[in-house]
Amino acid sequence: MDYFLIIFGLLLMIIGVLGSVLPVLPGPPLSWIGLLLLHLTSIVPRDNTFLIITLLVAIAVLVLDYIIPAVGTKRFGGSKAGMIGTTLGLVVAIFFPVFGIFGIVIWPFIGAIIGELINKSTGKNAMKAAFGSFFGFLASTLLKFIVAVVYFGFFIKSLIIYGGELF
């Protein structure tokens, strides 16, 4: 059973890191479930305080994921159309990797500009709002990625410390 929990937890960790940059998957909560599964094994001592704190962080990041882009967009005079454009741009980057690794940055920005041009009357306002929407998206994504990678680090560290009993 421990092997199943570790493998499934590792899978959730990987999906959690990917989910931190993919708009469909809740990265940090999936990573937290991976941590929980590891702590449910017989080899890793259950640390309820650690699990509660990391759960609260995952929930806070999930909530901030919705607040940060909205604040960035609003601060720069953007609209909901810019935020939608940013998200659609990310989806395009995932399925059409024309610009390679830079597509994850370029496409959301292009999507924000298009969304704002659809909503705004002038190109200057659209560009400013697109920057706000884009920076909010980047900040939110970076926060999710950092948390998911840190959780992955906790997972690997625990496996290194306690995994000798299993392997």
C-alpha positions in Angstrom: 0.0 0.0 0.0 2.9 2.4 0.8 4.2 2.0 -2.8 0.8 2.9 -4.2 0.5 6.0 -2.0 4.1 7.1 -2.9 3.6 6.6 -6.6 0.2 8.3 -6.7 1.6 11.1 -4.5 4.5 11.5 -6.8 2.2 11.6 -9.8 0.1 14.3 -8.1 3.2 16.3 -7.3 4.2 16.3 -11.0 0.6 17.2 -12.1 0.6 19.9 -9.3 3.8 21.5 -10.7 2.3 21.4 -14.3 -1.0 22.6 -12.9 0.7 25.7 -11.5 1.1 27.0 -15.1 -1.9 25.4 -16.7 -5.1 27.3 -16.1 -7.3 24.2 -15.8 -5.5 22.3 -13.0 -5.3 23.6 -9.4 -1.5 23.1 -8.9 -0.8 23.7 -5.2 -3.9 21.8 -4.0 -3.0 18.8 -6.1 0.6 19.0 -4.8 -0.8 19.2 -1.2 -2.8 16.0 -1.8 0.5 14.4 -2.9 2.1 15.5 0.4 -0.9 14.1 2.3 -0.6 10.7 0.6 3.1 10.6 1.5 2.2 11.3 5.1 -0.4 8.5 5.0 2.3 5.9 4.4 3.7 3.9 7.2 7.3 5.2 6.6 6.7 9.0 7.0 5.6 10.1 10.4 2.4 12.1 10.2 2.9 15.7 11.1 -0.6 17.2 11.4 0.8 20.8 12.0 2.8 20.6 8.8 -0.2 19.3 6.9 -2.5 21.9 8.2 -0.1 24.8 7.5 0.6 23.5 4.0 -3.1 23.1 3.4 -3.8 26.7 4.5 -1.0 27.9 2.2 -2.5 25.9 -0.8 -6.0 27.3 -0.1 -4.6 30.9 0.2 -2.7 30.5 -3.1 -5.9 29.1 -4.8 -7.8 32.2 -3.6 -5.0 34.6 -4.6 -5.0 33.0 -8.0 -8.3 34.7 -8.7 -7.5 38.0 -6.9 -4.1 38.8 -8.2 -4.9 39.0 -11.9 -8.0 41.0 -11.2 -6.0 43.5 -9.1 -3.4 43.7 -11.8 -6.0 44.3 -14.5 -7.9 46.8 -12.4 -4.8 48.7 -11.4 -3.8 49.3 -15.0 -7.4 50.1 -16.2 -8.1 46.7 -17.7 -11.3 44.7 -18.1 -12.6 41.2 -17.7 -12.1 40.8 -21.5 -8.3 41.3 -20.9 -8.2 38.6 -18.3 -10.2 36.2 -20.5 -7.8 37.0 -23.3 -4.8 36.3 -21.1 -6.3 32.9 -20.2 -7.2 32.0 -23.8 -3.6 33.1 -24.8 -2.2 30.6 -22.3 -4.4 27.8 -23.7 -3.2 28.7 -27.2 0.4 28.5 -25.9 -0.2 25.0 -24.5 -1.7 23.6 -27.7 0.2 25.6 -30.3 3.8 25.9 -29.1 4.8 28.2 -32.0 7.2 30.3 -29.9 8.6 27.4 -27.9 9.1 28.0 -24.2 8.6 31.7 -24.7 5.0 31.0 -26.0 3.9 30.6 -22.4 4.7 34.3 -22.0 4.0 35.7 -25.5 0.6 34.2 -26.1 -1.1 35.3 -22.9 0.1 38.9 -23.6 -1.2 38.7 -27.1 -4.5 37.4 -25.8 -4.7 40.2 -23.2 -4.1 42.8 -26.0 -6.8 41.2 -28.2 -9.2 41.1 -25.3 -8.6 44.7 -24.4 -8.9 45.8 -28.0 -12.3 44.1 -28.2 -13.3 46.0 -25.1 -11.4 49.3 -25.3 -11.7 52.1 -27.8 -8.0 53.1 -28.1 -4.9 51.1 -28.7 -3.0 52.9 -26.0 -5.6 52.1 -23.3 -5.7 48.5 -24.5 -1.9 48.1 -24.3 -1.8 49.5 -20.8 -4.6 47.3 -19.6 -3.1 44.3 -21.4 0.1 44.9 -19.4 -1.8 45.0 -16.2 -3.7 41.8 -17.0 -0.5 40.1 -18.1 1.5 41.1 -15.1 -1.3 39.9 -12.8 -1.4 36.6 -14.6 2.4 36.3 -14.4 2.5 37.1 -10.6 -0.3 34.6 -9.9 1.4 31.9 -12.0 4.8 32.5 -10.4 3.2 32.2 -6.9 1.5 28.9 -7.7 4.7 27.5 -9.3 6.8 28.4 -6.3 4.4 26.8 -3.9 4.1 23.6 -6.0 7.9 23.3 -6.4 8.4 23.8 -2.6 5.8 21.1 -1.9 7.6 18.9 -4.4 10.8 19.6 -2.5 9.2 18.6 0.8 8.0 15.4 -0.8 11.4 14.5 -2.1 13.1 15.5 1.2 10.8 13.2 3.1 11.4 10.4 0.7 15.1 10.8 1.1 14.9 10.9 4.9 12.4 8.1 5.4 12.5 6.1 2.2 15.5 4.0 3.3 13.1 1.8 5.2 11.1 1.2 2.1 13.8 0.7 -0.5 
